[in-house]
């Protein structure tokens, strides 16, 4: 990729490039000012392909025309976009988690996911390493969503793989107790079955 010669009129959509910022060699990042006055950092490739055209105000304006701004579904969509567009979000943007091009338009997201949405549900990816798209997304309760995070500790016992919280619920052993046992090197079978009151399995 050729080095970018930044000029005052170097503009993509509503974003005018101010300077290039340090980032991964494969994906160059630039700092921009949006026509609305906001500053944003994004990937140069996203500007060139038209994936990013503003700081987010353009999408908000499009949604506003449909009277959806401020609704629960719109807030879910906006949060999803924010996580994936912000380079500081290491668990999303930093891992290459993206939103499919179709869902850059809120009305398409609403068409695909709005019919099955209910208040209190969270947007979850079936494949936690995959991106946000119709094929990889579903609505789940907060409890289930928290268990799908890649930071959760998975434990395999007798061929059954569950997160630590689930084993805690099954065995009746507090999750912190289980975690401490495993951190101390206890065998999984002993950690899940040892009764502290009787001293027996």
ZIMO-V902740 format. One record per residue. RES is the residue in one letter. PSI is psi in radians with two decimals (none if undefined). NEAR is the number of other ideal C-beta (glycine too) atoms within 10 Angstrom. Layout:
# ZIMO-V902740
res=RES psi=PSI near=NEAR
res=RES psi=PSI near=NEAR
This chain:
# ZIMO-V902740
res=X psi=2.32 near=10
res=X psi=2.59 near=4
res=X psi=2.46 near=7
res=X psi=2.21 near=15
res=X psi=1.78 near=6
res=X psi=2.20 near=13
res=X psi=2.82 near=9
res=X psi=-0.55 near=8
res=X psi=0.23 near=6
res=X psi=1.73 near=15
res=X psi=2.48 near=14
res=X psi=2.00 near=19
res=X psi=-2.13 near=14
res=X psi=-0.02 near=18
res=X psi=2.23 near=25
res=X psi=2.20 near=16
res=X psi=2.32 near=20
res=X psi=-0.86 near=16
res=X psi=2.87 near=10
res=X psi=2.44 near=14
res=X psi=2.74 near=12
res=X psi=2.37 near=6
res=X psi=-2.93 near=14
res=X psi=2.53 near=10
res=X psi=-0.62 near=6
res=X psi=-0.50 near=7
res=X psi=1.87 near=13
res=X psi=2.43 near=17
res=X psi=2.56 near=16
res=X psi=2.62 near=22
res=X psi=2.34 near=15
res=X psi=2.74 near=24
res=X psi=2.31 near=16
res=X psi=2.74 near=18
res=X psi=-0.42 near=14
res=X psi=-0.10 near=13
res=X psi=-0.15 near=8
res=X psi=2.61 near=14
res=X psi=2.44 near=11
res=X psi=2.57 near=20
res=X psi=2.29 near=17
res=X psi=3.06 near=24
res=X psi=2.42 near=19
res=X psi=-0.65 near=19
res=X psi=-0.61 near=14
res=X psi=-0.55 near=18
res=X psi=-0.78 near=21
res=X psi=-0.60 near=12
res=X psi=-0.16 near=11
res=X psi=0.10 near=11
res=X psi=-0.63 near=15
res=X psi=2.14 near=23
res=X psi=-0.21 near=18
res=X psi=-3.10 near=20
res=X psi=-0.10 near=22
res=X psi=-0.24 near=18
res=X psi=-0.54 near=17
res=X psi=-0.75 near=18
res=X psi=-0.68 near=19
res=X psi=-0.73 near=17
res=X psi=-0.69 near=12
res=X psi=-0.72 near=15
res=X psi=-0.61 near=22
res=X psi=-0.61 near=14
res=X psi=-0.33 near=9
res=X psi=0.09 near=12
res=X psi=0.47 near=9
res=X psi=-0.19 near=19
res=X psi=2.30 near=15
res=X psi=-0.20 near=10
res=X psi=2.79 near=16
res=X psi=-0.74 near=13
res=X psi=-0.70 near=18
res=X psi=-0.70 near=21
res=X psi=-0.63 near=12
res=X psi=-0.82 near=18
res=X psi=-0.76 near=26
res=X psi=-0.70 near=17
res=X psi=-0.70 near=12
res=X psi=-0.82 near=19
res=X psi=-0.73 near=19
res=X psi=-0.74 near=13
res=X psi=-0.67 near=15
res=X psi=-0.41 near=18
res=X psi=-0.37 near=23
res=X psi=2.00 near=16
res=X psi=-0.33 near=17
res=X psi=-0.22 near=8
res=X psi=1.57 near=14
res=X psi=-0.54 near=9
res=X psi=-0.07 near=12
res=X psi=-1.41 near=20
res=X psi=-0.73 near=18
res=X psi=-0.37 near=12
res=X psi=0.04 near=13
res=X psi=0.26 near=10
res=X psi=2.18 near=18
res=X psi=2.99 near=17
res=X psi=2.33 near=19
res=X psi=2.58 near=16
res=X psi=-0.61 near=12
res=X psi=-0.60 near=12
res=X psi=0.12 near=23
res=X psi=-0.29 near=19
res=X psi=2.06 near=14
res=X psi=-0.63 near=23
res=X psi=-0.56 near=14
res=X psi=-0.74 near=15
res=X psi=-0.76 near=25
res=X psi=-0.71 near=19
res=X psi=-0.72 near=12
res=X psi=-0.66 near=16
res=X psi=-0.27 near=20
res=X psi=-0.57 near=16
res=X psi=-0.41 near=7
res=X psi=0.11 near=9
res=X psi=2.51 near=15
res=X psi=2.61 near=8
res=X psi=2.34 near=6
res=X psi=-0.24 near=9
res=X psi=2.72 near=19
res=X psi=2.61 near=16
res=X psi=2.20 near=18
res=X psi=2.49 near=19
res=X psi=2.24 near=18
res=X psi=-0.87 near=11
res=X psi=1.94 near=10
res=X psi=-0.24 near=15
res=X psi=-0.04 near=10
res=X psi=3.03 near=13
res=X psi=3.06 near=17
res=X psi=2.00 near=21
res=X psi=2.94 near=15
res=X psi=-0.70 near=14
res=X psi=-0.36 near=10
res=X psi=0.17 near=15
res=X psi=2.66 near=21
res=X psi=2.87 near=15
res=X psi=2.33 near=16
res=X psi=2.84 near=17
res=X psi=2.73 near=12
res=X psi=-0.71 near=11
res=X psi=-0.77 near=9
res=X psi=-0.66 near=13
res=X psi=-0.71 near=16
res=X psi=-0.46 near=15
res=X psi=-0.24 near=16
res=X psi=0.00 near=15
res=X psi=2.49 near=11
res=X psi=-0.27 near=9
res=X psi=-0.18 near=7
res=X psi=2.59 near=15
res=X psi=2.08 near=14
res=X psi=2.37 near=12
res=X psi=2.25 near=17
res=X psi=2.22 near=9
res=X psi=2.11 near=15
res=X psi=0.72 near=7
res=X psi=0.02 near=5
res=X psi=2.15 near=10
res=X psi=2.09 near=9
res=X psi=2.78 near=17
res=X psi=2.84 near=16
res=X psi=-0.68 near=17
res=X psi=-0.68 near=15
res=X psi=-0.73 near=16
res=X psi=-0.59 near=21
res=X psi=-0.74 near=18
res=X psi=-0.65 near=10
res=X psi=-0.77 near=12
res=X psi=-0.36 near=16
res=X psi=0.13 near=7
res=X psi=2.27 near=18
res=X psi=2.47 near=10
res=X psi=-0.64 near=15
res=X psi=-0.61 near=10
res=X psi=-0.78 near=14
res=X psi=-0.77 near=21
res=X psi=-0.75 near=14
res=X psi=-0.68 near=12
res=X psi=-0.80 near=17
res=X psi=-0.67 near=17
res=X psi=-0.50 near=10
res=X psi=-0.05 near=8
res=X psi=0.27 near=7
res=X psi=2.49 near=14
res=X psi=2.53 near=11
res=X psi=-0.74 near=15
res=X psi=-0.75 near=11
res=X psi=-0.73 near=10
res=X psi=-0.61 near=23
res=X psi=-0.25 near=20
res=X psi=-0.23 near=13
res=X psi=2.24 near=17
res=X psi=1.99 near=11
res=X psi=-0.42 near=8
res=X psi=-0.73 near=5
res=X psi=-0.36 near=7
res=X psi=0.26 near=7
res=X psi=2.89 near=8
res=X psi=none near=9
